[in-house]
Amino acid sequence: MKDMHAVRVTVNGRGHELVVEARRTLADMLRHDLGYTGTHLGCEHGICGACTVILDGQPARSCLVFGVQADGAQVRTVEGLADGERLSDLQQAFSDHHALQCGFCTPGFLMLAEAYLAEAHLTGAGGEPLTEEQARELAAANLCRCTGYQGIVEAILATARARAGGNGAAEGSPA
């Protein structure tokens, strides 16, 4: 077929080989060709962030990336956060802090925050703890129509503190 390309991609540690149209987005490839339906499509213009995945270690709007651009790449989706039935610390913090309502935008927020925290952005520029302002700035990159973002910010802060060895666990109210 015309404009079809072979793609090899590793998603959540699992290798995949498939043939896709050149114009097919990574989001569509993940959802429709590979079955990773946790990647949601909202605006399809890269504004809302619902489709955020981690592509070669960096957060990426999968609606703005062609599937063929991910050839040879490592992709992590929201399905790759949990360890079987056990939620990741970040997912648990989102639950503990009521950081979701309808859940449509949640995978994008989780992947954005996971990429940020995985880069050891657990503290501010001077080594001080991650501030609420910094967490708000991160959360502002994605859109949610249901929450006031406070729970999302609290979950990010709690996870950052727990990962930095702060007050022990990602659950509970921020200090």
C-alpha positions in Angstrom: 0.0 0.0 0.0 1.0 3.5 -0.7 2.4 5.6 2.2 2.7 2.7 4.6 5.7 2.4 6.8 7.1 -0.4 9.1 7.5 0.8 12.6 9.2 -0.8 15.6 8.4 0.7 18.9 8.7 -0.4 22.5 5.7 0.5 24.6 5.9 0.0 28.4 8.8 -2.4 27.9 7.1 -4.5 25.2 8.3 -4.5 21.6 5.9 -4.0 18.8 6.3 -4.2 15.0 3.6 -2.8 12.8 2.9 -1.1 9.5 1.2 2.3 9.7 0.2 5.1 7.3 2.6 8.0 7.3 -0.1 10.3 8.4 -1.3 8.2 11.4 -0.5 9.9 14.8 1.2 8.2 17.6 -1.9 8.6 19.7 -4.0 6.7 17.0 -1.3 4.1 16.6 -1.2 3.5 20.4 -4.9 3.4 20.8 -6.2 1.7 17.7 -3.3 -0.4 16.5 -1.7 -1.4 19.8 -4.6 -1.3 22.2 -3.2 1.2 24.7 -6.5 3.0 25.2 -5.4 4.9 28.3 -3.9 7.5 26.0 -6.9 9.8 25.5 -7.6 12.2 22.6 -9.2 15.5 23.5 -8.4 18.4 21.3 -6.1 16.7 18.8 -4.2 20.0 18.6 -1.7 19.5 21.4 -3.4 22.0 23.7 -5.3 19.8 26.3 -2.6 17.3 27.1 -4.9 14.3 27.5 -2.7 12.4 25.0 0.6 13.0 26.9 2.9 10.0 26.9 6.6 9.7 27.7 8.6 9.4 24.5 12.2 8.5 24.9 12.1 9.9 28.5 10.4 13.2 27.6 6.7 14.1 27.9 5.1 14.4 24.4 1.7 15.2 23.0 1.1 12.0 21.1 -1.5 13.7 18.9 1.3 15.9 17.5 3.7 13.0 16.8 3.4 10.8 13.8 3.6 7.1 14.5 6.5 6.8 12.0 8.4 9.4 14.1 8.4 6.9 17.0 10.2 4.2 15.0 12.8 2.8 17.3 11.5 4.8 20.3 10.7 3.9 23.9 7.1 5.0 24.8 5.6 4.9 28.2 1.8 5.2 28.5 -0.4 5.4 31.6 -0.8 1.6 31.4 2.9 1.3 32.2 2.8 3.2 35.5 1.1 0.5 37.7 2.9 -2.7 38.7 0.2 -5.2 37.9 -2.8 -4.4 40.2 -0.6 -2.2 42.4 -0.8 1.5 41.6 2.3 3.6 41.3 3.0 6.1 44.0 1.9 8.9 41.7 -1.4 7.1 40.8 -2.0 6.4 44.5 -1.4 10.1 45.4 -3.9 11.1 42.7 -6.4 8.8 44.3 -5.6 9.9 47.9 -5.8 13.6 47.0 -9.0 13.3 44.9 -7.0 14.6 41.9 -9.5 13.3 39.4 -13.2 13.4 38.7 -14.3 12.2 35.3 -10.8 10.8 34.7 -10.6 11.8 31.0 -7.6 14.1 31.5 -6.0 12.0 34.2 -3.6 9.9 32.1 -2.1 13.0 30.6 -1.6 14.6 34.0 -0.1 11.4 35.3 2.4 11.1 32.4 3.4 14.7 32.5 4.0 14.6 36.3 5.8 11.2 36.0 8.2 12.6 33.4 8.8 15.7 35.4 9.4 13.8 38.7 11.4 11.1 37.0 14.0 13.7 36.0 14.4 14.3 39.7 12.6 17.6 39.8 11.8 16.8 43.4 13.3 20.0 44.6 13.4 23.6 43.3 16.4 25.2 41.6 18.2 25.9 44.9 17.5 22.4 46.3 14.5 23.6 48.3 11.4 21.4 48.2 9.2 21.6 45.1 6.9 24.5 45.7 3.2 24.7 45.1 3.8 27.4 42.5 6.1 25.0 40.6 3.6 22.2 40.8 0.8 24.6 39.6 3.0 25.7 36.7 3.5 22.0 35.7 -0.2 21.2 36.1 -1.2 24.3 34.0 0.3 22.6 30.9 -2.7 20.3 30.8 -6.4 21.1 30.8 -9.1 19.7 33.1 -12.7 20.8 33.0 -13.8 19.1 36.2 -11.3 20.0 39.0 -9.9 23.2 40.4 -6.4 21.6 40.0 -5.8 21.7 43.8 -5.9 17.9 44.2 -3.6 17.5 41.2 -1.1 19.9 42.7 -1.3 18.3 46.1 -0.7 14.8 44.5 2.3 16.0 42.6 3.8 17.7 45.8 3.1 14.6 47.9 4.8 12.3 45.4 7.8 14.7 45.1 8.2 14.8 48.8 7.9 11.0 49.2 10.4 10.4 46.4 12.8 12.9 47.8 12.6 11.1 51.2 10.6 14.0 52.7 7.7 12.9 54.9 7.6 9.3 54.0 4.7 8.5 51.8 2.8 10.1 48.9 -0.5 10.0 50.7 -1.9 12.5 53.1 -2.2 16.3 53.0 0.7 18.4 51.8 2.7 20.0 54.6 
